[in-house]
Amino acid sequence: MANKIWNKYGIIGLGFLGTMAVGAPISIAVGVGLNAHLSKLITWCCIGVVTRCVIFTLIGHFGLKLL
């Protein structure tokens, strides 16, 4: 799955979407295996992790308000 993201979206897709789909450690490992620029990959993985945390927090917050 991570390889498909890499082929279609490149380093941004692997860092951002790969973090959402398979997790940051796997995305970074695949990126290192594909000789991606490490600082850019880690930056996009961090953005993906923060985005995922914000989304899950909002889902939890509004989900509890429904109860």
CORRAGI-V857903 format. One record per backbone hydrogen bond with DSSP energy under -1.0 kcal/mol. CO is the residue of the C=O (numbers start at 1). NH is the residue of the N-H. E is the energy in kcal/mol with one decimal. If there is no record, write none. Layout:
co=CO nh=NH e=E
co=CO nh=NH e=E
This chain:
co=1 nh=5 e=-1.9
co=2 nh=6 e=-2.2
co=3 nh=7 e=-2.4
co=4 nh=8 e=-1.8
co=5 nh=9 e=-3.1
co=6 nh=10 e=-1.3
co=10 nh=14 e=-2.4
co=11 nh=15 e=-2.2
co=12 nh=16 e=-2.9
co=13 nh=18 e=-1.9
co=16 nh=20 e=-1.3
co=17 nh=21 e=-2.4
co=18 nh=22 e=-2.6
co=18 nh=23 e=-1.5
co=23 nh=27 e=-2.0
co=24 nh=28 e=-2.7
co=25 nh=29 e=-2.2
co=26 nh=30 e=-2.6
co=27 nh=31 e=-2.4
co=28 nh=32 e=-2.5
co=29 nh=33 e=-2.1
co=30 nh=34 e=-1.7
co=31 nh=36 e=-2.9
co=32 nh=35 e=-1.3
co=37 nh=41 e=-2.1
co=38 nh=42 e=-2.6
co=39 nh=43 e=-1.9
co=40 nh=44 e=-2.3
co=41 nh=45 e=-2.2
co=42 nh=46 e=-2.3
co=43 nh=47 e=-2.0
co=44 nh=48 e=-2.1
co=45 nh=49 e=-2.4
co=46 nh=50 e=-2.4
co=47 nh=51 e=-2.3
co=48 nh=52 e=-2.4
co=49 nh=53 e=-2.4
co=50 nh=54 e=-2.4
co=51 nh=55 e=-2.5
co=52 nh=56 e=-2.5
co=53 nh=57 e=-2.3
co=54 nh=58 e=-2.5
co=55 nh=59 e=-2.4
co=56 nh=60 e=-2.3
co=57 nh=61 e=-2.7
co=58 nh=62 e=-2.6
co=59 nh=63 e=-2.0
co=60 nh=64 e=-2.0
co=61 nh=65 e=-1.4
co=62 nh=66 e=-1.1
